[in-house]
Amino acid sequence: MKTPKTSSDKWLVFLHGAGGDATAWKKVQELCFRNDYASIAIDLRGHGWSDDSIDGGVQAFDRMAQDVDELIKRLGLNQVIIVGHCFGGMTSMVLAASKHRYIRGLILVDSSDKVSVFGLPRSVLSIAARFVRKLAFLFPRGDRQKRPNYEIFIGTKDLDLKRFISDVKHTSIRSYLCCCSDLLSFDASDLLKDITYPTLVLCGQQDIILPPKLSERLARGIKESKLVIIPKTNHIIVISDPDALAKEILTFIKGL
């Protein structure tokens, strides 16, 4: 695997959200590279051209964090800033809580230590997660050989039917339902105290999927964190406003 060369010794490792893939970060990566920062973006399990996710509940995030750790070590990267959006942010939290020496900083974009669904208790969400997981394996493995065209979704709202269909189509019904199960059961509230790296918590002001109050809670739980709410942006800021996102990422990195 060839990696781009820059004069900076820092590396950005991008982790996409649920239903996405590595190419969602393309424009953000280009903007960071113009500012002399090299990066890689990863297809998480069950997404892009990766293998299907096979683990259940929080264990799925543990396994994905292990995947990322193994890749970073294989590439021999140091001074790494992990950037995770939503689902990828949750994977980033699990990875960062393990205190790897190569991590220099953490950026969590529109993410949360746990999701809330109509105020239902965690016990109910856990039951729902197990049901969705069983439902997922009633469907066959998907044939994910094509990449989505994210440019057609620039300017779309958080709840957009065409984008939802595209996400399911490009991940498969089984993988998408597995993601839903993982999200319902995820609870990293006890891990936040173990995240000791400088952390930037970013959130779109108009995010209705994981609204700013969840990012505010996340920032309070991480000791070395800074919260930035980006105005006039929603949950899919990676696609809809890569310039604003890259600006905040670069400002944070330069301050490390």
HUCORWO-V362356 format. One record per backbone hydrogen bond with DSSP energy under -1.0 kcal/mol. NH is the residue of the N-H (numbers start at 1). CO is the residue of the C=O. Records with the same first field share a line. If there is no record, write none. Layout:
BEGIN
NH->CO  CO
END
This chain:
BEGIN
11->79
12->38
13->81
14->40
15->83
20->17
24->21
25->22
26->23
29->25
30->26
31->27
32->28
33->29
34->30
36->33
37->32
40->12
42->14
46->51
47->44
50->47
59->56
60->57
62->58
63->59
64->60
65->61
66->62
67->63
68->64
69->65
70->66
71->67
72->68
73->69
74->70
75->71
77->72
80->102
81->11
82->105
83->13
84->107
85->15
86->109
88->85
90->86
91->87
92->88
93->89
94->90
95->91
96->92
97->93
98->95
99->96
103->100
104->80
105->80
106->198
107->82
108->200
109->84
110->202
120->117
125->121
126->122
127->123
128->124
129->125
130->126
131->127
132->128
133->129
134->130
135->131
136->132
137->133
138->135
139->136
145->143
152->149
153->150
154->151
156->153
160->158
164->160
165->161
166->162
167->163
168->164
169->165
170->166
172->168
176->172
177->173
178->174
179->175
180->176
181->177
182->178
183->179
184->180
185->181
186->182
188->113
191->188
192->188
194->191
195->192
199->224
200->106
201->226
202->108
203->228
205->230
206->233
207->204
214->211
216->212
217->213
218->214
219->215
220->216
221->217
225->223
226->199
228->201
230->203
239->236
240->236
241->237
245->241
246->242
247->243
248->244
249->245
250->246
251->247
252->248
253->249
254->250
256->253
END
